[in-house]
Structures are given as C-alpha cells and as structure tokens.
C-alpha cells in the first residue's frame, strides 16, 4: 500500500507539467528563426515573464527570446546568464537556457530565438506596453 501514494505523487507531478502554458508556436512569433553567439549579447529588455528582447552583436540587431515557461522574477533581475546546452557558444533553442536569480538560479529553457527587423522590435515593444 505504500507504493500508492508514490504513484499518486508521480501522476500529480506529470499532470502539473501539463498545466503550464507552452509558448506560442514559432510561426506565431514575429521575425525569423535564428541563433545568437552568447558572447555577443549587449543588453536585454524584459517584455513579460516569458519574453525577452535582446540586442547583439553591436547592439544593432534585435532578437526575441521566448522562454518555455514563465519566470515570475524575470522582470526584477539585474543580471541574467545565458547557457548554451551544446557548448558551441550559440543560443538557439533546443538545450539552451536563461539562468535567472542569485546563487541558485532558476533555469528556464529557451523555446525560440527569432531575429527581428527594427520595425518588428518597435511594434513588439509597443504591443507589450499596451497590454
């Protein structure tokens, strides 16, 4: 009978993962699929708890980074770390993450990286300010 509560915990854990809202499909995001050299990131702007606008390589190319799941403390962070999962210094999506927080950071997988035109970046920022 002791295995029953464990089975319920496993089942509950599995359902909790399904309850989180996945990011919109890449086709619904502005811009085109891209990768960024992590060392070329210059600054970022938090648009919501799941969306960043970053600039690279000389601060003149805007990129949208969509996280797989919301990070409630994202807007309050003064520093972020970016981790490329395959150790090639490039942030794309699969296996790459944003680290948020202090000594034990929250790791949030990147769902999409999109290169934006300057107009797409301005429009995106304006749409987030309205909401």
N, C-alpha and C positions, 0 to 999 in steps of 0.2 A: 504493500500500500504506500510505502514511502516514495515510490517512483511516480505516483500520480501527481503530487504537487510539482515535481520537477518537470514532468511532461506538460503540465499546465503553464508553468513559467516559460518553457521553451515556446509553446504555442502562443502565449501572450506576447512574447518578445517578437516572434515572427509577424504577428498582426500589427504591432506597434510600428514596425518598419514600413508596413504598407500604408499607414495612416499619414506619413509625411507627404507633402505635396511635391512631386517631382517638378523640375524646371520645365518650362515650355519646350516643345520640340525645337531643334536648332533652326528649322525652316521658319519658325515664327519670330526668331530673333533678327534684328537688323544686322547688316554687314555680311561679310563672308568668312567662312571658317579660316582660322589662322593659327599660327604658333608665335610665341614671343620668346626671345632669349631672356631668361630671368635676370641676367646681369644688366640688361638694357632698360629695365623699368625705372622711370624717373619719378612718377607721382601717381596717386590714385585719388579717386573721389567715390565715396560710398553713395550709391543711389537708393538702395534699400538693403535689408538684411540678407540679401542673396545676390546682389548685383553690384559690381564694381566697374568704374570707368578708369582705365589706366592709360598712361602715355609712355611710349617708347619709340625709337631708341634715343632720339634727341628731343623728346617731349613733343614732337610734331605729329605723331601717329597715334590716334585714339583707338583703344581696344576695349571691347566689352568682355568682362569675365563674369560668367554666370556660375554660381555655386550650386552643387547638387541639392543642398538643404539650407534653410535659413540659419544664420548665426545671430542670435539676439544681441550680442555685444559688439557686432561688427562696426557700427557707427561710432562707438566710443573709443576705438583703438587709435593710439598714436603711432603704433608701428605694426606692421604685418610682415610675415615671412612667406615666401613662395617656395614650394618644394616640388622639384620635378621628380616624378617617380622612377623614371628610367635613367636618371643621372646623365642626361645629354645637354643640360643647361637650357632646355626649351620647355616652355609651358604650352601645352596644347589642351588636352582634357583628360584622356584616359591615364589614370595613375598619378596625375598631378594634383596638388592641393594648395590651399591657402591656410596658413597657420595663424590663428587669432588668439591673442592673450599673452600672459606672462610666462612664468617658469614652467607651467604645464599647459601648453596652448591647446586650444580646440583645433582639430584638423578637419577641414571641410574640403571634400573632393571638388575639383573643378568639373562642371558639366559641359561648359562650352567656352571657347575663346573665339571672338569674332573681331576682325579688322573693320573699323568704321570709317566712313568718309567724315570730314569735318562737319558737314551738314547733318549726317546721321547722328553724330555725337551731340550736336547742339539740340536737335529735335528730341533725342532721348533724355537729355538733362531737363529740357523744358517739360516733357511729359511727366517726369518724376516729380518735378516741383509742383505741378498742378494737382497731383494726387496726394 
